[in-house]
Amino acid sequence: AEIRKKLGKGYYSHTALLGSGNNRHYGIATFSKYRIINRGEIQHPGSSSLSIYTDVIIGKDTFRIINNHLQSFRLKKTEKSFFEELLGQESSQTLNQIMSVSRSLRKGFRARALQAQLVKDYIDRSPYPVIVAGDFNDTPVSYTYRKIRKGLNDAFVESGYGAGFTYRGNYPPNRIDYILHDNSLKSTRFEVVRVRYSDHYPVLAVFRKVL
């Protein structure tokens, strides 16, 4: 609601899911001050992960924005605590926890690999220049990132600075939130905005059209 107030008569596209065990919804949204002419969802079967595409007219050009929240590792509370208490664990308990965490990580990697392929297919089929953004839940050396980025430019690499960490949770800081774009645009500014709205920092990019 606050974002819509800031945009005034802006446009938005969204999709939402009902959270398990409660009446709260969560989802993903793309807000635009430019007119939206088409929108749709990218289905990730068997997952609560979300991706949407939104076609926006800017001047005489149309861009497709693909917004993503890909699979997290979905660590259990006990597995999260393990990272924080690793040095104090007994050896047998530590081994069990390592096996549990390993299974969760493996599931996350596999799920994101499939999701990355689906997103890449939509990128390749887009009739318009693309901007691909969102929480990939994976690092710049991952299969997920490399698959989606292939043929695109990373706005942080192009115009950012520093380490660019976007995750600020209890685990080691990482860059897992991205804004990618094709060669029709050039990033002139990229910023990780240091506000604590969640365990991720927002990212911002400014583009100019390549003539």
C-alpha positions as CSV (number, residue, x, y, z in Angstrom):
1,A,0.0,0.0,0.0
2,E,2.8,2.4,0.9
3,I,4.5,1.8,-2.5
4,R,1.3,2.4,-4.4
5,K,0.9,5.7,-2.5
6,K,4.4,6.8,-3.5
7,L,3.7,5.9,-7.1
8,G,0.4,7.8,-7.2
9,K,-1.4,6.6,-10.3
10,G,1.2,4.0,-11.1
11,Y,0.7,0.4,-12.2
12,Y,1.5,-2.9,-10.6
13,S,1.5,-6.6,-11.3
14,H,1.5,-9.2,-8.5
15,T,0.8,-12.8,-7.5
16,A,0.3,-14.2,-4.0
17,L,0.2,-17.5,-2.1
18,L,-1.5,-18.4,1.1
19,G,1.1,-19.3,3.7
20,S,0.8,-22.7,5.3
21,G,-0.8,-22.9,8.7
22,N,-2.1,-19.4,8.8
23,N,-4.2,-16.8,7.0
24,R,-1.4,-14.6,5.9
25,H,-0.5,-14.3,2.2
26,Y,2.9,-13.7,0.8
27,G,3.8,-13.0,-2.8
28,I,5.8,-11.0,-5.3
29,A,5.0,-7.7,-7.0
30,T,6.4,-5.4,-9.7
31,F,5.4,-1.7,-9.4
32,S,5.8,0.7,-12.3
33,K,5.1,4.4,-13.0
34,Y,4.9,3.3,-16.7
35,R,2.0,1.6,-18.3
36,I,1.8,-2.2,-18.1
37,I,0.4,-3.8,-21.2
38,N,0.9,-7.5,-20.3
39,R,1.7,-9.7,-17.4
40,G,1.9,-13.4,-16.4
41,E,3.4,-15.9,-14.0
42,I,6.2,-18.4,-14.4
43,Q,5.1,-21.5,-12.7
44,H,7.5,-23.4,-10.5
45,P,5.8,-26.8,-9.9
46,G,6.0,-28.2,-6.4
47,S,7.4,-25.1,-4.9
48,S,6.3,-21.9,-3.2
49,S,8.8,-19.9,-5.2
50,L,7.4,-17.2,-7.4
51,S,8.4,-15.5,-10.7
52,I,6.3,-13.0,-12.7
53,Y,6.9,-11.2,-16.0
54,T,5.5,-7.7,-16.7
55,D,5.7,-5.9,-20.1
56,V,6.1,-2.1,-19.6
57,I,6.0,0.7,-22.2
58,I,8.6,3.4,-21.7
59,G,8.4,6.0,-24.4
60,K,8.4,4.1,-27.7
61,D,10.0,1.0,-26.2
62,T,8.6,-2.0,-24.5
63,F,10.6,-3.9,-21.9
64,R,9.9,-7.2,-20.2
65,I,10.7,-7.2,-16.5
66,I,11.1,-10.7,-15.0
67,N,10.8,-10.6,-11.2
68,N,11.9,-13.6,-9.1
69,H,12.0,-15.1,-5.7
70,L,13.7,-18.5,-6.1
71,Q,13.9,-21.4,-3.8
72,S,15.6,-20.9,-0.5
73,F,17.4,-23.7,1.4
74,R,14.5,-23.8,3.8
75,L,16.7,-24.7,6.8
76,K,14.9,-25.9,9.9
77,K,15.3,-23.9,13.2
78,T,17.5,-26.6,14.5
79,E,19.7,-26.5,11.4
80,K,20.0,-22.7,11.7
81,S,21.0,-23.0,15.3
82,F,23.6,-25.5,14.3
83,F,25.5,-22.8,12.4
84,E,25.5,-20.6,15.4
85,E,26.5,-23.3,17.9
86,L,28.8,-25.4,15.7
87,L,31.9,-25.1,17.9
88,G,30.0,-26.2,21.0
89,Q,28.5,-29.4,19.6
90,E,29.5,-33.0,20.6
91,S,31.0,-34.9,17.7
92,S,28.1,-37.4,17.1
93,Q,25.5,-34.6,17.3
94,T,27.6,-32.5,15.0
95,L,27.7,-35.3,12.4
96,N,23.9,-35.7,12.5
97,Q,23.4,-32.0,12.1
98,I,25.8,-31.8,9.2
99,M,23.9,-34.6,7.4
100,S,20.6,-32.8,8.0
101,V,22.0,-29.5,6.7
102,S,23.5,-31.3,3.7
103,R,20.1,-32.7,2.7
104,S,18.5,-29.3,2.9
105,L,21.2,-27.7,0.9
106,R,21.0,-30.4,-1.8
107,K,17.3,-30.0,-2.1
108,G,17.7,-26.2,-2.5
109,F,20.4,-26.5,-5.2
110,R,18.3,-29.0,-7.2
111,A,15.1,-26.9,-7.0
112,R,16.9,-23.7,-8.0
113,A,18.5,-25.4,-10.9
114,L,15.1,-26.3,-12.3
115,Q,13.7,-22.9,-11.6
116,A,16.7,-21.2,-13.3
117,Q,16.1,-23.2,-16.5
118,L,12.4,-22.1,-16.5
119,V,13.4,-18.5,-16.1
120,K,16.0,-18.8,-18.8
121,D,13.5,-20.2,-21.2
122,Y,11.2,-17.2,-20.6
123,I,14.2,-14.9,-21.2
124,D,15.1,-16.5,-24.4
125,R,11.5,-16.4,-25.7
126,S,10.9,-12.8,-24.7
127,P,9.7,-10.6,-27.6
128,Y,11.2,-7.6,-25.9
129,P,14.4,-6.5,-24.2
130,V,14.5,-7.9,-20.7
131,I,15.4,-6.8,-17.1
132,V,15.7,-9.8,-14.8
133,A,15.6,-9.0,-11.0
134,G,15.0,-10.5,-7.7
135,D,16.2,-12.8,-4.9
136,F,18.0,-15.8,-6.5
137,N,19.0,-17.2,-3.1
138,D,22.3,-18.1,-4.6
139,T,25.8,-16.6,-5.1
140,P,27.5,-15.3,-8.2
141,V,29.5,-18.5,-8.6
142,S,26.4,-20.7,-8.6
143,Y,24.7,-22.6,-11.4
144,T,21.5,-20.6,-10.8
145,Y,23.2,-17.3,-11.4
146,R,25.3,-18.4,-14.3
147,K,22.4,-20.0,-16.0
148,I,20.1,-17.0,-15.7
149,R,22.8,-14.4,-16.4
150,K,24.0,-16.1,-19.7
151,G,23.7,-13.5,-22.4
152,L,22.8,-10.7,-19.9
153,N,24.8,-8.1,-18.0
154,D,24.9,-7.8,-14.2
155,A,24.1,-4.2,-13.2
156,F,26.3,-4.5,-10.1
157,V,29.3,-5.7,-12.1
158,E,28.7,-2.9,-14.6
159,S,28.2,0.0,-12.2
160,G,28.4,-1.1,-8.6
161,Y,31.2,-1.0,-6.1
162,G,32.5,-2.9,-3.1
163,A,31.5,-6.4,-2.2
164,G,27.8,-5.8,-2.9
165,F,26.5,-8.1,-0.2
166,T,22.7,-8.1,-0.1
167,Y,22.0,-10.7,2.6
168,R,22.3,-9.5,6.1
169,G,21.0,-12.5,8.1
170,N,22.8,-14.7,10.6
171,Y,24.9,-16.6,8.0
172,P,27.9,-15.3,6.2
173,P,27.0,-12.2,4.1
174,N,26.5,-12.8,0.4
175,R,25.3,-11.2,-2.8
176,I,22.2,-13.1,-3.7
177,D,19.9,-10.4,-5.0
178,Y,20.4,-9.2,-8.6
179,I,19.4,-6.9,-11.4
180,L,20.4,-8.3,-14.8
181,H,19.7,-6.7,-18.2
182,D,20.4,-7.3,-21.9
183,N,22.6,-5.2,-24.2
184,S,19.8,-2.7,-25.1
185,L,20.5,-1.0,-21.8
186,K,23.5,0.2,-19.9
187,S,23.6,0.5,-16.1
188,T,24.9,3.8,-15.0
189,R,24.4,3.4,-11.2
190,F,23.9,0.4,-8.9
191,E,23.4,0.7,-5.1
192,V,22.8,-1.7,-2.3
193,V,20.5,0.4,0.0
194,R,21.5,-0.1,3.6
195,V,18.0,-0.1,5.2
196,R,16.9,-3.0,7.4
197,Y,13.5,-3.8,6.1
198,S,14.3,-7.5,6.2
199,D,17.2,-9.9,6.2
200,H,18.0,-8.7,2.6
201,Y,19.0,-5.2,1.6
202,P,17.2,-3.6,-1.4
203,V,19.1,-3.1,-4.6
204,L,18.7,-0.2,-7.0
205,A,19.8,0.3,-10.6
206,V,19.6,3.2,-13.0
207,F,19.7,2.5,-16.8
208,R,20.1,4.4,-20.0
209,K,19.2,3.2,-23.4
210,V,22.0,2.1,-25.7
211,L,21.7,4.1,-28.9
